[in-house]
Amino acid sequence: MKNRLLNVVIAVAAITLCISSCKPKDLGSAVSGDAASKAYVAPGHYDEFYNFVSGGFSGQMSVYGLPSGRLLRVIPVFSVDPEKGWGYSEETKPMLNTSHGFVPWDDLHHVELSQTNGEVDGRWVFGNANNTPRVARIDLTTFRTAEIIELPNSAGNHSSPFITENTEYVVAGTRFSVPPDNDNGDVPINTYKENFKGHISFIAVDKETGHMSIAFQLRCPGVNFDLSHAGKGPSHGWFFFSCYNTEQANTLLEVNASQKDKDFIMAVNWKKAEEYVKAGKGKKVPVQYSHSLWDEKTHSGKSEMIKEVLVLDTKELTDICYMIPCPKSPHGCDVDPTGEYIVGSGKLAALIPVFSFTKLQEAIAKKDFDGVYEGINVVKYESALYGEVQKPGLGPLHTEFDANGNAYTSFFVSSEVVKWNIKDLKVLDRVPTYYSVGHLMVPGGDSRKPFGKYLVAYNKITKDRYLPTGPELSQSAQLFDISGDKMQLILDYPTIGEPHYAQAAPADLITKNQLKIFKMADNGHPYFTNGEKEAKVVREGNKVHVYMTTIRSHFSPDNIEGIKMGDDVYFHVTNLEQDWDVPHGFAIKGAVNAELLIMPGETMTLRWTPDKVGIFPFYCTDFCSALHQEMQGYLRVSPANSNVPLTSSLGGQASGSAEVN
């Protein structure tokens, strides 16, 4: 054990030394003279693509334009966001509910655009929460998180949120195998092999509304599921997952989970699983998980706790899953646009194996197996193998595809992207990245119809690329032109969080359905204020509801008195604007949560509890007009035993107020 650990430490040290010393001698030569023109988007002109990028440990999703690399928006998903009031307003708080309570943070690693017939359709983008296992759906008409569903029986939702070619399912595999939720989890950790299981969740997506529900789960061996992709075309109906830690180690995994020459890619026949579900072969298991859904009519989120889930056991139903050996410690698992080829990427492998879906089916039909792993048949490596890309680089991780039969694989250790041909498995080109590249993104690169043209490399280390910013440097993305035979670096730019996977789609595919305002007539919020004449303040015991409106450039009411110590004040703010891109903000002195950001025609609520007697200003936080600075008001707080009447006014004219017993 000590010798193995020493060898690992030496290897890691050597890799680190190589990375730190591999700075190019001439950085200027890394980008050719016409690169600037290829990445340039003139003022007033739009980018060709929207690029949706995971925010990693920020828990958010970012949106960039390509080819400019300009940051267009950060979409709050799993983490609170004071800029937009996400997780702070009363309406958005339910969106972050889980079985563990209110969880205001997560680790968003992967994004996935919805598809129809295997082609990107521009309706939704999904994101995963790696820490507290959840999947989110973002509505691309509003660029807002519309739904979040928690995953029971799961821990570390890394292998997610990958979709089937008609978005029938969003599929999620657990990174950490754990005892099932309904089992006694108080077991010794070293009983891993006996008590720990992996679960894969098939989340059904309504084709019209996008609403998600867990259709069923597969109970699988206690391995670590890493990345996955769905079959397409001839392999539609199948899903492919990379698995590591087939040793089922529970400690020092860098040594103990790297012993075998081959781990597995698990092939899942989800059409067969559906048949078993219809035949009643699933078992309803008691669990507890949260489902949060945003209602665009009421501008509010609601959360419910679900108590059971349907589970199929792969040890009992042996024709759902099959294991394909894959060298070594596989990470990436990608399916080419034709649906015939499955590419495995072993982090510690010196080659890239490419498997054939046709050969896999033949091997299964012939029962060409090489034993059984935890009740699952293991297909012989050579029987499923199409071929191997020899000596492609060091540390292969992820593969994306263009529309011309080519694949692009990232190599973490040798810091490069390698282009190779799928049919003849020959390396065609290689370019350096700066440095230690992880995920890649080709627009439409995991669909049946890639858009191609660009490739973005998301790097783990920047070293000398940007101005230094203390102990931690900026995250890095690098844009390559892949329209020709040779890849060309044309731009690098910083990103938020730690970028992992990303996806991109043509701008017009997204913009054609976008919402510009919320119509006042459709506002179904229970505290909607339809014009200044309806503005009022209502007391209900120690709760005070302020029905407030905003319009350029004042609040109504803007003077409020009669608030007492011990009151909880709810500001229900309706933005009366009906023009595109005229949001208003609302903030009050001493608020311990955040501001509100209210879109045209929308109503949002801020809860505020005064902490002392006095005068508290409130104001608009989002610049809205030449008189934005004048958009303010005052609220008076009196002692708890005060007789100051509850009043509100605008311009000296009293607004309605009432007290409800």
Disulfide bonds with the S-S distance in Angstrom:
none
